[in-house]
Amino acid sequence: MDGSVDLHLTRIEAYIAEKGGGVVVRKVGGGYSLFRESSGRPVARFRPTGAGDAVEVKWWSHRERWDDIGDFGPIVLPLDRALAYLAEDPMGCFWH
């Protein structure tokens, strides 16, 4: 371990705490999987693209796997906007 701080993880956890908690973040396979603290149910996954702080936003689909939202490929947003998108849930796929 190189001792560096994971800025994505730090920012995600800070956002969750600011919104009242209830979500656990796990760094898995180069991305960040978010789960409901109470049930362990998957909520969202953020996968860094390598372009600045941009992440692909995924949802836990009916296929029981992380999947793109919609039919037109991945949604890629800067991390702050991705967190706001998760909170707003305009497609109704995260908090059901």
N, C-alpha and C positions, 0 to 999 in steps of 0.2 A: 504494500500500500504506500502511495507516495505522500500521504498526509495532506493532500489538497482538499479544499472544501468543494463539495458538489453544489454549485450555485443553483442549478435547476431544482434539486431536492430541497434546498434551503428555502427557495422562493415558494415552491408548492406548499410546503409545510407551514410557512408563515401565512399564506393566503387562507389555508384551511383553518388555522387557529383564529385568524381575524374574523372568519365567518362563523365561528362557534364550534368548530371541530366536528366530530362524528365520522370523519373519513381517515383511513389509514393509507399511507403511501408505501409501496414496496418498489425498490429498484430491481428490475428483473430484465435480463437480456438486452441491456442497452436502452431501456425505456423505463417509464414510471407508471405502475399500475395502481389505481386508486380503488379502494374497497370501502363499503359501509362498515364502520366500526362495530355496529350492533349485530349485524348478520353475516358479515364477510362477503356479501354480495358485490360482484364487480360493478364499478360505476363508470370509469373511463380509463383510458391509457394515453399517455403522452410519449411520443417517440421523437427524440431530437433529430433534426434533419442534418445538422452540421453547418447550417447557414445561420450564423448569429445565434439567437435564442429561439429560433423557429422550431415548432414541434408539429408532428402529425397528431391529430386528435382522433382517437378510436373509441368505439362503443362496444359493449358486450352484446353480441347479436343473438338472435333466436337460434343460430347455428352453434351456440355455446363456445364462441371464440371471439377474440378482438377483431373488429371489422371496420371498414371505412363507413362513414356516415353518408347516406345518400348513394346515388348511382353514378356519380361523376368523378370518382377517384377520391384521394385523401383530402381532408381539410387540413391546410397548413396555416398556422397562425403564430405570431410572436407569443411567447409564454404568457405574458400578462393578459393578452386578448383571449388566449386559449382557456385560461382560468375563468375569465368573465363569461365566455361561451358556455363553459361547464355549468356555472352558476345560473345563467339565464335559461339554459336547456331549450333553445328554440325549436328543436326537432322532437322534443319529448322522449329522448332515448336514454337519458342518464338516471333520472330520479323516479322511475316508475316502480 
